[in-house]
Amino acid sequence: RKRMHFIKCNVRKEDEINAAFREIEKNYGPIAVLVNNAGVVGDSFLLSENNSKEMLKVLETNLLAAVYCTREAFRSMKANDIGGHVFMIGSVCGHKVPIMPNNPRNIYPPTKFAIKALTEMYRQEFLGQNTKIKVTVSGILTLRTVEATIIAQCISPGAVKTNLLNHPGNITPKLPAELNPNAIADLLIYCL
């Protein structure tokens, strides 16, 4: 905890993301690890009227922030000729949309499904670079590794004990045992 530093940044704003990465590089050196974990759930249904701003917020937070942050982390790693890790935190909702008809999720599941595809796109783009890159794409049941030096992982945990599980309209039967956010953090440390 003594080595933890915080930088305020609205991940929905590309210029703030860029400024945060520059501050990190200036004060602490090149980026070696990135955890793309930003995620919000909308409070409206997809069919709700006047929910465009809310859908854009979910899309910007859950997907575009990961695009901007990964681009900046990769830029830093490549410019400094270092290997690194990029963790893409997905969701079980990105693999199988749970039945929760009274629980508005807006476009949360599609954005988390997109994280899985985004990780594969990065794997392909990294392979096309002049830098030797290692990519591990990890889903719920699959694991594939390609030799190289920058690692990108997509981790899609099951039910994590967050506010999403506390919604009164949640009727999904037999969810797997809830994971504690600390268990996810331990998994990331283990991967490093």
C-alpha positions in Angstrom: 0.0 0.0 0.0 2.9 2.3 0.5 3.7 2.1 -3.2 0.1 2.8 -4.3 -0.4 6.2 -6.1 -3.7 7.6 -7.3 -4.3 9.9 -10.2 -7.8 11.3 -10.8 -9.0 10.6 -14.3 -12.4 10.4 -16.0 -12.0 7.3 -18.2 -14.8 8.6 -20.4 -12.5 11.5 -21.5 -9.7 10.6 -23.8 -7.7 13.8 -23.0 -7.8 13.0 -19.3 -6.6 9.4 -20.0 -3.7 10.7 -22.1 -2.8 13.3 -19.4 -2.9 10.6 -16.7 -0.5 8.3 -18.7 1.9 11.2 -19.3 1.9 12.0 -15.5 2.5 8.3 -14.7 5.4 8.1 -17.2 6.9 11.4 -16.0 6.8 10.5 -12.3 7.2 6.7 -12.2 8.6 5.6 -15.6 7.1 3.5 -18.4 3.9 1.6 -18.1 4.5 -2.1 -17.4 1.0 -3.3 -16.2 -2.4 -2.1 -17.3 -5.7 -3.4 -15.7 -8.7 -2.4 -17.8 -11.4 -2.9 -15.2 -13.7 0.1 -15.7 -17.3 -0.9 -15.9 -20.7 0.6 -15.2 -24.3 -0.7 -15.6 -27.0 1.5 -16.9 -30.2 2.1 -15.0 -32.5 1.9 -18.0 -33.7 -0.9 -20.3 -32.5 -0.9 -23.9 -36.1 -0.2 -25.0 -36.5 2.8 -22.6 -37.1 6.2 -24.1 -34.5 9.0 -23.8 -31.7 6.7 -22.7 -29.1 7.6 -25.3 -26.9 9.5 -22.9 -26.9 6.7 -20.5 -26.0 4.1 -23.2 -23.2 6.3 -24.4 -21.9 6.5 -20.8 -21.8 2.7 -20.5 -20.2 2.4 -23.9 -17.5 5.0 -23.2 -16.7 3.6 -19.8 -16.8 -0.1 -20.5 -15.3 -0.2 -24.0 -13.8 3.0 -25.3 -11.8 3.6 -22.0 -10.2 0.2 -22.5 -9.3 1.1 -26.1 -7.7 4.4 -25.1 -5.9 3.0 -22.1 -4.5 0.0 -23.9 -3.3 2.3 -26.8 -1.4 4.5 -24.3 0.0 1.6 -22.3 1.2 -0.1 -25.5 2.7 3.2 -26.8 4.7 3.5 -23.5 5.8 -0.2 -23.6 6.9 0.0 -27.2 8.7 3.4 -26.9 10.7 2.1 -23.9 11.3 -1.3 -25.4 9.9 -3.2 -22.4 7.5 -6.1 -22.1 4.3 -5.7 -20.1 0.9 -7.0 -19.1 -2.5 -5.8 -20.3 -5.4 -7.3 -18.4 -8.8 -6.9 -19.9 -11.5 -7.5 -17.3 -14.6 -8.9 -18.9 -17.7 -10.3 -17.3 -19.6 -13.5 -17.3 -22.4 -11.3 -18.8 -20.2 -11.0 -21.9 -20.3 -14.8 -22.4 -23.8 -15.6 -21.4 -26.5 -13.0 -20.7 -28.2 -14.0 -17.5 -32.0 -14.0 -17.4 -33.0 -11.0 -15.4 -36.1 -9.5 -17.1 -36.7 -7.0 -14.3 -33.1 -5.9 -14.0 -32.2 -3.0 -16.3 -28.6 -3.5 -17.6 -28.7 -1.3 -20.6 -25.8 -2.3 -22.9 -23.6 -3.7 -20.2 -23.5 -7.3 -21.6 -22.7 -6.2 -25.2 -19.8 -4.0 -23.9 -18.4 -6.9 -21.9 -18.7 -9.2 -24.9 -16.9 -6.6 -26.9 -14.0 -6.8 -24.4 -13.5 -10.4 -25.4 -13.3 -9.5 -29.1 -11.2 -6.5 -28.3 -8.6 -8.7 -26.6 -8.4 -10.9 -29.7 -8.0 -7.8 -31.9 -5.1 -6.6 -29.8 -3.5 -10.0 -30.0 -3.6 -9.8 -33.8 -2.4 -6.2 -33.9 0.4 -6.9 -31.4 1.6 -9.8 -33.7 1.7 -7.4 -36.6 4.1 -5.0 -34.8 7.9 -5.1 -35.1 8.0 -5.8 -31.4 8.0 -9.4 -30.2 4.8 -9.8 -28.2 3.2 -12.5 -26.0 -0.5 -12.6 -25.7 -2.6 -14.8 -23.5 -6.3 -14.7 -24.2 -8.2 -16.2 -21.3 -12.0 -16.6 -21.2 -14.2 -18.6 -18.9 -13.1 -22.0 -20.3 -10.4 -21.3 -22.9 -6.7 -20.4 -22.6 -4.5 -19.8 -25.6 -0.9 -18.5 -25.6 1.3 -17.1 -28.4 4.9 -16.5 -27.6 6.1 -12.9 -27.3 6.9 -10.3 -24.7 3.8 -8.1 -24.0 1.0 -10.1 -22.4 -2.7 -9.2 -22.9 -5.2 -11.2 -20.9 -9.0 -11.1 -20.9 -10.3 -12.4 -17.6 -14.1 -12.9 -17.3 -14.9 -13.7 -13.7 -18.2 -15.2 -12.7 -20.3 -13.4 -10.2 -18.3 -10.8 -8.4 -19.8 -9.4 -5.2 -20.7 -5.9 -6.5 -23.8 -3.8 -6.6 -24.9 -5.6 -9.8 -25.8 -8.7 -7.8 -27.9 -6.7 -5.3 -30.6 -5.6 -7.7 -34.1 -6.7 -6.5 -35.1 -7.8 -10.1 -32.3 -10.3 -10.2 -33.9 -13.7 -10.7 -31.1 -15.7 -12.3 -31.1 -19.1 -10.7 -27.9 -20.9 -9.7 -25.3 -18.3 -10.1 -21.8 -19.6 -9.3 -20.5 -18.8 -5.9 -19.7 -15.1 -5.7 -16.1 -14.0 -6.0 -14.6 -11.4 -3.7 -12.9 -8.5 -5.6 -9.8 -9.4 -3.6 -9.8 -12.8 -5.3 -9.7 -11.1 -8.7 -6.8 -8.9 -7.5 -5.0 -12.1 -6.3 -5.5 -13.6 -9.7 -3.9 -10.6 -11.4 -0.9 -10.7 -9.1 -0.6 -14.5 -9.8 -0.5 -13.8 -13.5 2.3 -11.3 -13.1 
